[in-house]
């Protein structure tokens, strides 16, 4: 139930990005910066001791997760400047395929037959959803590539989180991971000399909404889930995001929903069900 809530929260991310009239890196930097600042007082009060006791292996894992999270947002949010919400969230959510491949290669959290079937079915559903949007021209193809790259980085972020979350509390992990991503994104923003002020009230509201809803509520919920479920299952569960994002884009951004999106959504939900069965076999 908590993971389902997290998926619903993450589904709002693409909508808030579109509503924020700012460069992609600026949007990503404010999303992670605000989320980190909101977490910091709680971490200082309750997790300072745990953070001080972390070993070298934990630091490497959590810092790596933060780097991959920053790269995920830099590429995925940029993709929304070139392609549709449907295509972007479908391609960025191919991460179960890459997590599954990592599991097979490295032999950790090896997926069951049910989970493998769920991964394939869910990725197929994602392809069906985005099929009508992928041939929109060269600009859209560049956006598709950026979204796909975001999926690769998201898979690495989930994988590193799974390796360390059983040994860290959620507060410690999210504070360090999100802060690392924020520092990288703000360094990139400043290096590119992008404007940090002068935005409309609607854009500032979108920045805060991104930090609170899809980041603190969404990402933190499935980072919590990584302590109890495999990386494969969490990644497949996130394939519910294209369904939610496509529905929200229809009502808020007036992006059409084709029959393919309904069919793809059904395949994704079936894949999540199979993966959940595989988690307990």
N, C-alpha and C positions, 0 to 999 in steps of 0.2 A: 504493500500500500504506500509506503514511504517512497519507494522507487517510482511508482506511478505518479505521485505528486511531483516528484522531481522532473519527470519527463514532461508533465504538463507545464511546469514553470520554464523549463529550457525551451519549450516550443514558442514562447513569446520573444525569444532573443532576436530572431530575424526581423520581427515586426518593429521592435524598438530600434534596431539598427537602421531600418529604413526611415523611421520617423526622426532620427537624429540627423540633422543637416550639417554634417561635419565629415572631414576626411576619415577614412577607415582606421588609420593608426591612432588618430585622436580619440575616436569612439572607443577603441579597444583599450587605450591607456586610461581613459577616465573610468571605464567599466571596472578594470582591475584595481586602479588606484583607490576609488571610492570604496570598493569591497574590502580592500586591505585595511584602510583606515577605520572602517566600521568594526572590523574584527580585532584590531590592535589592542584596544583597552581590555577586552575580555581575555586575550592571550596574555597580556602583562599581569592581569590579576590572577588567572587560574592555571596558565600553562607555562609560566616562566621557568619553573623548576624542571619540568619535563624536557623543555627545549634545551636547557643547559646540560642535561645528561645524555643527549643524543650522541651516538657514536658516528664514526666516519662514514660507515655504510649507509646509515639513515640519512645523513646530510647529503651524500651523493645522490641518493634516490629522490629525495624531496626537491632538491635543487634542479635535478634533471627534469622532474615532472613540471616544475615551474617554467623551465626553458621551453619545453614542448607545448605547454599551455599558451605561452606568449606567441609562439610560432603558429599555433592553431588559430588563435584569434586574429593575428595579423593577416593570415592568408584567407581565412573564411570570411571575415567581415569585408575584406577587399573584394571578394567574389560577388558580393551583393551589389556592387557598383556596375556589374557587367551582365549579370544573368538574373533569372527570376528567383523568387523565394523558393519555389518548388524545386527547381534544379539544384540550387545551392544547398538546401538542407538535405536533399536526397544524396548528393555526392559527398558531402561532408560526413554523412552518416553511413558511409561504406566502411567505417572503422571496425565493425565486427569481423569483416573479412581479413583485415590486417592483424587484428588481435588474434583471430583464429590461426593465421599463418605463423605468428610469433609463438603461439602455444605449441604448434606442431614442431616448429624448428627447435625451440628451446626446451620443450618437454615439461613445462610448468603449466598447471591448470589445463592439462590435456583435455580437449573437448570430447564429450561422449557422442555416440551416434545421433541421439536426439538433438544435441546442441549443434552438431555439424549440419544436420538437416534444417534446423532453425535458422542458422546463419545463412545458408544458401537460399532458403525460402524468403527470408527477410531482405536480403540483398536483391533478389529477383523482384520483390515488391517495390523496392526503391527504384530499380531500373524502369519498371512499368510506370511509376508515378512521374518520373522525369523524362520519359521518352518523347513526349510531345513538346518539350521545352529545349531539347539539346541542340536543335538545328536552327538557331536564331542568328547565325552569322559569326564572324571572327571574334567580335567582342565577347559574345556569349561563350565561345569556346575557351577564351582566356579565363573568363569567370568560372567556367566549369573546371578548368585545370586548377585554379586557385582553391576552389571548394574541395576538389579531390586531395590536394596537398594538405588542406585543413583536416581531412579525414585521416591521412597518414599521421600527422602530428597528434591528433586526438587519440589515436590508437596507442602511440608511444606514451602519451600522458596517462592514459588509463592503465597501461601495463606497468609503468613505474609506480603509480599510485597503489596498485594491487600488491606490489612487492614490499611496500613499506607500511601501508595502512594497518595491517594486523598488529604492528608494533608501536603505533602512535595513536594518540587520541585524535578525534576529528578536528578539534580546535587547533591543536598544534600543527597538524598536517596542512589544513586549509590556510592558516595564517602564513606559514612559511612558503607554501606553494604559490598562493595568490600574490604574496609580496614579491617573490622572485619574478613572477610574470609581470607585475606592475613596474618594477625597476627596469626590466628589459624594454618594455613598451615605451616607458617615458624617456629612456635613453635614446631610443629610436626616434621618437617624436621630436626631441630636441635636436638630434643630429640632422634630421630632415628640415628643421626650422619651420615646422608646421604651427599654425596659430593655436594658442591654448585658451584664448578668451575671445569675446565678441560674438558669441553664439546666442540664439534666441532662447526665450524661456522654455519653449517647447523642446528644444534640443537639450537644454540642461535637465529638464524633466525626464527625457529619454535616457540620458546618462545615468541618473540616479535609479531609474527603473531597471536598467540593464544590470546595475550592480546589485540591486536588492532581489529582484525576481529570478531571472535566469541564472545569476551567479551565486548569490548567497543561499537562495532557496533551492535552485535547480542543481547546480554543480555540487554544492555541499551535500545535498541529499544522496546523490549517487557516489560521491566520495565516501560517505558513511556506509553505503551499501557494499563498497569494495572490501570492507572488513568481514563481511558475511557471505558474499557471493563471489564466484570466479569473475575474472576480467571478461571472459567470453559472455557470460550471462548479462553483466551490466552493459556491455557494448551492444548486445542484441536488443536489450530493453530500450536503449536510447533510439532505436529505429522507430519508436512511436512518435518521435519528434516531427518527421516529415508530414505525418497525418495531421497533427495539431497545428503545425505551422501553415500548412496548405489551407486548412479551414479558417484560421485567423486571417491569412492573406486575402481570402475571398471576401470576408466581411469588412475588413479594415482597409486593405489596400486595393480592393476591387480586382484582384487577380483571379481569373476564371478557374474553376475546378472542372476538369474533364472527367469522363467516365473512367479513364485510365487511372486517375487518382483514387477513385473508389476501389477499383480492382486491386491496385497496388497496396492500398491501405489494408485490405482484407488479407493479402499475402503476408504483410508485415506482422499483423496481429497473430496470424497462424504461426509465423516463425517465432514470435515471442513465446507463444504457448508451448511450442515444441522445446525451445531452449529452457524454459522453466521446468519442464518435465526432466530434461537432461541434467539439470542442476541437482536433482535428487535421486538419480539412478546410480 
